[in-house]
Structure formats: structure tokens, C-alpha cells
Amino acid sequence: MNREAGNSSQALQGILSPYLEFDGIDAAMLVSTDGLLIASAGNQEYDREALAAYSAAALSAAVGLAEELDTDLSGSVTLELAGNHLTLTPLTVDLFLLLMGSR
């Protein structure tokens, strides 16, 4: 990895790290709406690339559902799966924040 890419990665991790200070947040990730993992911080227990891909699909489905209901997705999407809580928050047209916690 070249020095510039390493610095960019560290900068993005620095942006994500403060989310880990919130009670119950185990991992924070920046994900493209195409499902590519851009950066992550926190829990290493799960396959982050798979989580990124699945969460992008879930967010896409939520956008489709909002359109079907003749509205827009103006906030976050939250999912609870077997005690794991995920929050998907669009940041731009191409990027969203995934926060994951166990409570």
C-alpha cells in the first residue's frame, strides 16, 4: 500500500473510531451503496465485506419500499437480527454509515 492510501485509510478510521465510544456500538463502517467496504473500525468478529454487501442490499430494499409508499428515505434504517442491532444511515448518494452493536 502506498503512503497516501495508508494515510487516507487512517483518516477514515479516525472518523469512525468516535462511534465506538457510544455504549453498545461494536463496529462502524463506511460502505458504498454498491456494497463495497470503504473503511471500518471496531469488532473484527464478522466478515466485514459480507456485512457491507448485505447491508447495501438491505438499504436498497428500504429505498425501494419507501418509493413504493410514495415517500423517500430521509432517515436511518435499523435492523435487529438475533440480538445484533444494525443502523444504516445514508451520508451521500453513494455512501452510508453502518453501525453495529449487540444491544
MODELLER restraints for C-alpha pairs under 7 A, 6 or more apart:
rsr = mdl.restraints
at = mdl.atoms
rsr.add(forms.Gaussian(group=physical.xy_distance, feature=features.Distance(at['CA:9:A'], at['CA:39:A']), mean=6.75, stdev=0.5))
rsr.add(forms.Gaussian(group=physical.xy_distance, feature=features.Distance(at['CA:12:A'], at['CA:39:A']), mean=6.21, stdev=0.5))
rsr.add(forms.Gaussian(group=physical.xy_distance, feature=features.Distance(at['CA:13:A'], at['CA:39:A']), mean=6.41, stdev=0.5))
rsr.add(forms.Gaussian(group=physical.xy_distance, feature=features.Distance(at['CA:13:A'], at['CA:40:A']), mean=6.22, stdev=0.5))
rsr.add(forms.Gaussian(group=physical.xy_distance, feature=features.Distance(at['CA:13:A'], at['CA:41:A']), mean=5.88, stdev=0.5))
rsr.add(forms.Gaussian(group=physical.xy_distance, feature=features.Distance(at['CA:16:A'], at['CA:28:A']), mean=5.89, stdev=0.5))
rsr.add(forms.Gaussian(group=physical.xy_distance, feature=features.Distance(at['CA:16:A'], at['CA:29:A']), mean=6.98, stdev=0.5))
rsr.add(forms.Gaussian(group=physical.xy_distance, feature=features.Distance(at['CA:16:A'], at['CA:40:A']), mean=6.94, stdev=0.5))
rsr.add(forms.Gaussian(group=physical.xy_distance, feature=features.Distance(at['CA:16:A'], at['CA:41:A']), mean=6.13, stdev=0.5))
rsr.add(forms.Gaussian(group=physical.xy_distance, feature=features.Distance(at['CA:17:A'], at['CA:41:A']), mean=6.04, stdev=0.5))
rsr.add(forms.Gaussian(group=physical.xy_distance, feature=features.Distance(at['CA:19:A'], at['CA:25:A']), mean=6.85, stdev=0.5))
rsr.add(forms.Gaussian(group=physical.xy_distance, feature=features.Distance(at['CA:19:A'], at['CA:28:A']), mean=6.63, stdev=0.5))
rsr.add(forms.Gaussian(group=physical.xy_distance, feature=features.Distance(at['CA:20:A'], at['CA:26:A']), mean=6.11, stdev=0.5))
rsr.add(forms.Gaussian(group=physical.xy_distance, feature=features.Distance(at['CA:20:A'], at['CA:27:A']), mean=6.54, stdev=0.5))
rsr.add(forms.Gaussian(group=physical.xy_distance, feature=features.Distance(at['CA:20:A'], at['CA:42:A']), mean=6.73, stdev=0.5))
rsr.add(forms.Gaussian(group=physical.xy_distance, feature=features.Distance(at['CA:24:A'], at['CA:101:A']), mean=5.19, stdev=0.5))
rsr.add(forms.Gaussian(group=physical.xy_distance, feature=features.Distance(at['CA:24:A'], at['CA:102:A']), mean=6.18, stdev=0.5))
rsr.add(forms.Gaussian(group=physical.xy_distance, feature=features.Distance(at['CA:24:A'], at['CA:103:A']), mean=5.54, stdev=0.5))
rsr.add(forms.Gaussian(group=physical.xy_distance, feature=features.Distance(at['CA:25:A'], at['CA:99:A']), mean=6.67, stdev=0.5))
rsr.add(forms.Gaussian(group=physical.xy_distance, feature=features.Distance(at['CA:25:A'], at['CA:100:A']), mean=5.74, stdev=0.5))
rsr.add(forms.Gaussian(group=physical.xy_distance, feature=features.Distance(at['CA:25:A'], at['CA:101:A']), mean=4.39, stdev=0.5))
rsr.add(forms.Gaussian(group=physical.xy_distance, feature=features.Distance(at['CA:26:A'], at['CA:42:A']), mean=5.72, stdev=0.5))
rsr.add(forms.Gaussian(group=physical.xy_distance, feature=features.Distance(at['CA:26:A'], at['CA:43:A']), mean=5.46, stdev=0.5))
rsr.add(forms.Gaussian(group=physical.xy_distance, feature=features.Distance(at['CA:26:A'], at['CA:100:A']), mean=5.77, stdev=0.5))
rsr.add(forms.Gaussian(group=physical.xy_distance, feature=features.Distance(at['CA:26:A'], at['CA:101:A']), mean=4.85, stdev=0.5))
rsr.add(forms.Gaussian(group=physical.xy_distance, feature=features.Distance(at['CA:27:A'], at['CA:41:A']), mean=5.75, stdev=0.5))
rsr.add(forms.Gaussian(group=physical.xy_distance, feature=features.Distance(at['CA:27:A'], at['CA:42:A']), mean=4.32, stdev=0.5))
rsr.add(forms.Gaussian(group=physical.xy_distance, feature=features.Distance(at['CA:27:A'], at['CA:43:A']), mean=5.15, stdev=0.5))
rsr.add(forms.Gaussian(group=physical.xy_distance, feature=features.Distance(at['CA:27:A'], at['CA:99:A']), mean=5.89, stdev=0.5))
rsr.add(forms.Gaussian(group=physical.xy_distance, feature=features.Distance(at['CA:27:A'], at['CA:100:A']), mean=5.18, stdev=0.5))
rsr.add(forms.Gaussian(group=physical.xy_distance, feature=features.Distance(at['CA:27:A'], at['CA:101:A']), mean=6.75, stdev=0.5))
rsr.add(forms.Gaussian(group=physical.xy_distance, feature=features.Distance(at['CA:28:A'], at['CA:40:A']), mean=5.68, stdev=0.5))
rsr.add(forms.Gaussian(group=physical.xy_distance, feature=features.Distance(at['CA:28:A'], at['CA:41:A']), mean=5.41, stdev=0.5))
rsr.add(forms.Gaussian(group=physical.xy_distance, feature=features.Distance(at['CA:28:A'], at['CA:42:A']), mean=6.42, stdev=0.5))
rsr.add(forms.Gaussian(group=physical.xy_distance, feature=features.Distance(at['CA:28:A'], at['CA:98:A']), mean=5.72, stdev=0.5))
rsr.add(forms.Gaussian(group=physical.xy_distance, feature=features.Distance(at['CA:28:A'], at['CA:99:A']), mean=4.64, stdev=0.5))
rsr.add(forms.Gaussian(group=physical.xy_distance, feature=features.Distance(at['CA:28:A'], at['CA:100:A']), mean=6.43, stdev=0.5))
rsr.add(forms.Gaussian(group=physical.xy_distance, feature=features.Distance(at['CA:29:A'], at['CA:39:A']), mean=5.65, stdev=0.5))
rsr.add(forms.Gaussian(group=physical.xy_distance, feature=features.Distance(at['CA:29:A'], at['CA:40:A']), mean=4.19, stdev=0.5))
rsr.add(forms.Gaussian(group=physical.xy_distance, feature=features.Distance(at['CA:29:A'], at['CA:41:A']), mean=6.45, stdev=0.5))
rsr.add(forms.Gaussian(group=physical.xy_distance, feature=features.Distance(at['CA:29:A'], at['CA:97:A']), mean=5.79, stdev=0.5))
rsr.add(forms.Gaussian(group=physical.xy_distance, feature=features.Distance(at['CA:29:A'], at['CA:98:A']), mean=5.04, stdev=0.5))
rsr.add(forms.Gaussian(group=physical.xy_distance, feature=features.Distance(at['CA:29:A'], at['CA:99:A']), mean=6.54, stdev=0.5))
rsr.add(forms.Gaussian(group=physical.xy_distance, feature=features.Distance(at['CA:30:A'], at['CA:37:A']), mean=6.39, stdev=0.5))
rsr.add(forms.Gaussian(group=physical.xy_distance, feature=features.Distance(at['CA:30:A'], at['CA:38:A']), mean=5.35, stdev=0.5))
rsr.add(forms.Gaussian(group=physical.xy_distance, feature=features.Distance(at['CA:30:A'], at['CA:39:A']), mean=5.22, stdev=0.5))
rsr.add(forms.Gaussian(group=physical.xy_distance, feature=features.Distance(at['CA:30:A'], at['CA:40:A']), mean=6.34, stdev=0.5))
rsr.add(forms.Gaussian(group=physical.xy_distance, feature=features.Distance(at['CA:30:A'], at['CA:95:A']), mean=6.88, stdev=0.5))
rsr.add(forms.Gaussian(group=physical.xy_distance, feature=features.Distance(at['CA:30:A'], at['CA:96:A']), mean=5.88, stdev=0.5))
rsr.add(forms.Gaussian(group=physical.xy_distance, feature=features.Distance(at['CA:30:A'], at['CA:97:A']), mean=4.85, stdev=0.5))
rsr.add(forms.Gaussian(group=physical.xy_distance, feature=features.Distance(at['CA:30:A'], at['CA:98:A']), mean=6.32, stdev=0.5))
rsr.add(forms.Gaussian(group=physical.xy_distance, feature=features.Distance(at['CA:31:A'], at['CA:37:A']), mean=4.72, stdev=0.5))
rsr.add(forms.Gaussian(group=physical.xy_distance, feature=features.Distance(at['CA:31:A'], at['CA:38:A']), mean=5.34, stdev=0.5))
rsr.add(forms.Gaussian(group=physical.xy_distance, feature=features.Distance(at['CA:31:A'], at['CA:52:A']), mean=5.95, stdev=0.5))
rsr.add(forms.Gaussian(group=physical.xy_distance, feature=features.Distance(at['CA:31:A'], at['CA:95:A']), mean=5.70, stdev=0.5))
rsr.add(forms.Gaussian(group=physical.xy_distance, feature=features.Distance(at['CA:31:A'], at['CA:96:A']), mean=5.43, stdev=0.5))
rsr.add(forms.Gaussian(group=physical.xy_distance, feature=features.Distance(at['CA:31:A'], at['CA:97:A']), mean=6.32, stdev=0.5))
rsr.add(forms.Gaussian(group=physical.xy_distance, feature=features.Distance(at['CA:32:A'], at['CA:38:A']), mean=6.80, stdev=0.5))
rsr.add(forms.Gaussian(group=physical.xy_distance, feature=features.Distance(at['CA:32:A'], at['CA:94:A']), mean=5.52, stdev=0.5))
rsr.add(forms.Gaussian(group=physical.xy_distance, feature=features.Distance(at['CA:32:A'], at['CA:95:A']), mean=4.43, stdev=0.5))
rsr.add(forms.Gaussian(group=physical.xy_distance, feature=features.Distance(at['CA:32:A'], at['CA:96:A']), mean=6.31, stdev=0.5))
rsr.add(forms.Gaussian(group=physical.xy_distance, feature=features.Distance(at['CA:33:A'], at['CA:56:A']), mean=5.40, stdev=0.5))
rsr.add(forms.Gaussian(group=physical.xy_distance, feature=features.Distance(at['CA:33:A'], at['CA:94:A']), mean=5.19, stdev=0.5))
rsr.add(forms.Gaussian(group=physical.xy_distance, feature=features.Distance(at['CA:33:A'], at['CA:95:A']), mean=5.60, stdev=0.5))
rsr.add(forms.Gaussian(group=physical.xy_distance, feature=features.Distance(at['CA:33:A'], at['CA:96:A']), mean=6.85, stdev=0.5))
rsr.add(forms.Gaussian(group=physical.xy_distance, feature=features.Distance(at['CA:34:A'], at['CA:56:A']), mean=6.41, stdev=0.5))
rsr.add(forms.Gaussian(group=physical.xy_distance, feature=features.Distance(at['CA:35:A'], at['CA:52:A']), mean=5.21, stdev=0.5))
rsr.add(forms.Gaussian(group=physical.xy_distance, feature=features.Distance(at['CA:35:A'], at['CA:53:A']), mean=4.00, stdev=0.5))
rsr.add(forms.Gaussian(group=physical.xy_distance, feature=features.Distance(at['CA:35:A'], at['CA:56:A']), mean=4.88, stdev=0.5))
rsr.add(forms.Gaussian(group=physical.xy_distance, feature=features.Distance(at['CA:36:A'], at['CA:49:A']), mean=6.98, stdev=0.5))
rsr.add(forms.Gaussian(group=physical.xy_distance, feature=features.Distance(at['CA:36:A'], at['CA:52:A']), mean=6.16, stdev=0.5))
rsr.add(forms.Gaussian(group=physical.xy_distance, feature=features.Distance(at['CA:36:A'], at['CA:53:A']), mean=6.38, stdev=0.5))
rsr.add(forms.Gaussian(group=physical.xy_distance, feature=features.Distance(at['CA:37:A'], at['CA:49:A']), mean=5.74, stdev=0.5))
rsr.add(forms.Gaussian(group=physical.xy_distance, feature=features.Distance(at['CA:37:A'], at['CA:52:A']), mean=5.57, stdev=0.5))
rsr.add(forms.Gaussian(group=physical.xy_distance, feature=features.Distance(at['CA:59:A'], at['CA:88:A']), mean=6.97, stdev=0.5))
rsr.add(forms.Gaussian(group=physical.xy_distance, feature=features.Distance(at['CA:63:A'], at['CA:73:A']), mean=5.85, stdev=0.5))
rsr.add(forms.Gaussian(group=physical.xy_distance, feature=features.Distance(at['CA:66:A'], at['CA:72:A']), mean=5.31, stdev=0.5))
rsr.add(forms.Gaussian(group=physical.xy_distance, feature=features.Distance(at['CA:66:A'], at['CA:73:A']), mean=5.90, stdev=0.5))
rsr.add(forms.Gaussian(group=physical.xy_distance, feature=features.Distance(at['CA:75:A'], at['CA:89:A']), mean=6.67, stdev=0.5))
rsr.add(forms.Gaussian(group=physical.xy_distance, feature=features.Distance(at['CA:76:A'], at['CA:87:A']), mean=6.50, stdev=0.5))
rsr.add(forms.Gaussian(group=physical.xy_distance, feature=features.Distance(at['CA:76:A'], at['CA:88:A']), mean=5.51, stdev=0.5))
rsr.add(forms.Gaussian(group=physical.xy_distance, feature=features.Distance(at['CA:76:A'], at['CA:89:A']), mean=4.48, stdev=0.5))
rsr.add(forms.Gaussian(group=physical.xy_distance, feature=features.Distance(at['CA:76:A'], at['CA:90:A']), mean=6.91, stdev=0.5))
rsr.add(forms.Gaussian(group=physical.xy_distance, feature=features.Distance(at['CA:77:A'], at['CA:87:A']), mean=5.66, stdev=0.5))
rsr.add(forms.Gaussian(group=physical.xy_distance, feature=features.Distance(at['CA:77:A'], at['CA:88:A']), mean=5.07, stdev=0.5))
rsr.add(forms.Gaussian(group=physical.xy_distance, feature=features.Distance(at['CA:77:A'], at['CA:89:A']), mean=6.53, stdev=0.5))
rsr.add(forms.Gaussian(group=physical.xy_distance, feature=features.Distance(at['CA:78:A'], at['CA:86:A']), mean=5.55, stdev=0.5))
rsr.add(forms.Gaussian(group=physical.xy_distance, feature=features.Distance(at['CA:78:A'], at['CA:87:A']), mean=4.40, stdev=0.5))
rsr.add(forms.Gaussian(group=physical.xy_distance, feature=features.Distance(at['CA:78:A'], at['CA:88:A']), mean=6.29, stdev=0.5))
rsr.add(forms.Gaussian(group=physical.xy_distance, feature=features.Distance(at['CA:79:A'], at['CA:85:A']), mean=5.75, stdev=0.5))
rsr.add(forms.Gaussian(group=physical.xy_distance, feature=features.Distance(at['CA:79:A'], at['CA:86:A']), mean=5.12, stdev=0.5))
rsr.add(forms.Gaussian(group=physical.xy_distance, feature=features.Distance(at['CA:79:A'], at['CA:87:A']), mean=6.49, stdev=0.5))
rsr.add(forms.Gaussian(group=physical.xy_distance, feature=features.Distance(at['CA:80:A'], at['CA:86:A']), mean=6.39, stdev=0.5))
rsr.add(forms.Gaussian(group=physical.xy_distance, feature=features.Distance(at['CA:83:A'], at['CA:102:A']), mean=5.77, stdev=0.5))
rsr.add(forms.Gaussian(group=physical.xy_distance, feature=features.Distance(at['CA:83:A'], at['CA:103:A']), mean=6.47, stdev=0.5))
rsr.add(forms.Gaussian(group=physical.xy_distance, feature=features.Distance(at['CA:84:A'], at['CA:101:A']), mean=5.79, stdev=0.5))
rsr.add(forms.Gaussian(group=physical.xy_distance, feature=features.Distance(at['CA:84:A'], at['CA:102:A']), mean=4.57, stdev=0.5))
rsr.add(forms.Gaussian(group=physical.xy_distance, feature=features.Distance(at['CA:84:A'], at['CA:103:A']), mean=6.63, stdev=0.5))
rsr.add(forms.Gaussian(group=physical.xy_distance, feature=features.Distance(at['CA:85:A'], at['CA:100:A']), mean=5.63, stdev=0.5))
rsr.add(forms.Gaussian(group=physical.xy_distance, feature=features.Distance(at['CA:85:A'], at['CA:101:A']), mean=5.18, stdev=0.5))
rsr.add(forms.Gaussian(group=physical.xy_distance, feature=features.Distance(at['CA:85:A'], at['CA:102:A']), mean=5.91, stdev=0.5))
rsr.add(forms.Gaussian(group=physical.xy_distance, feature=features.Distance(at['CA:85:A'], at['CA:103:A']), mean=6.48, stdev=0.5))
rsr.add(forms.Gaussian(group=physical.xy_distance, feature=features.Distance(at['CA:86:A'], at['CA:98:A']), mean=6.81, stdev=0.5))
rsr.add(forms.Gaussian(group=physical.xy_distance, feature=features.Distance(at['CA:86:A'], at['CA:99:A']), mean=5.64, stdev=0.5))
rsr.add(forms.Gaussian(group=physical.xy_distance, feature=features.Distance(at['CA:86:A'], at['CA:100:A']), mean=4.56, stdev=0.5))
rsr.add(forms.Gaussian(group=physical.xy_distance, feature=features.Distance(at['CA:86:A'], at['CA:101:A']), mean=6.59, stdev=0.5))
rsr.add(forms.Gaussian(group=physical.xy_distance, feature=features.Distance(at['CA:87:A'], at['CA:98:A']), mean=5.68, stdev=0.5))
rsr.add(forms.Gaussian(group=physical.xy_distance, feature=features.Distance(at['CA:87:A'], at['CA:99:A']), mean=5.15, stdev=0.5))
rsr.add(forms.Gaussian(group=physical.xy_distance, feature=features.Distance(at['CA:87:A'], at['CA:100:A']), mean=6.56, stdev=0.5))
rsr.add(forms.Gaussian(group=physical.xy_distance, feature=features.Distance(at['CA:88:A'], at['CA:96:A']), mean=6.61, stdev=0.5))
rsr.add(forms.Gaussian(group=physical.xy_distance, feature=features.Distance(at['CA:88:A'], at['CA:97:A']), mean=5.72, stdev=0.5))
rsr.add(forms.Gaussian(group=physical.xy_distance, feature=features.Distance(at['CA:88:A'], at['CA:98:A']), mean=4.75, stdev=0.5))
rsr.add(forms.Gaussian(group=physical.xy_distance, feature=features.Distance(at['CA:88:A'], at['CA:99:A']), mean=6.69, stdev=0.5))
rsr.add(forms.Gaussian(group=physical.xy_distance, feature=features.Distance(at['CA:89:A'], at['CA:96:A']), mean=5.39, stdev=0.5))
rsr.add(forms.Gaussian(group=physical.xy_distance, feature=features.Distance(at['CA:89:A'], at['CA:97:A']), mean=5.09, stdev=0.5))
rsr.add(forms.Gaussian(group=physical.xy_distance, feature=features.Distance(at['CA:89:A'], at['CA:98:A']), mean=6.57, stdev=0.5))
rsr.add(forms.Gaussian(group=physical.xy_distance, feature=features.Distance(at['CA:90:A'], at['CA:96:A']), mean=4.14, stdev=0.5))
rsr.add(forms.Gaussian(group=physical.xy_distance, feature=features.Distance(at['CA:90:A'], at['CA:97:A']), mean=6.33, stdev=0.5))
rsr.add(forms.Gaussian(group=physical.xy_distance, feature=features.Distance(at['CA:91:A'], at['CA:97:A']), mean=6.74, stdev=0.5))
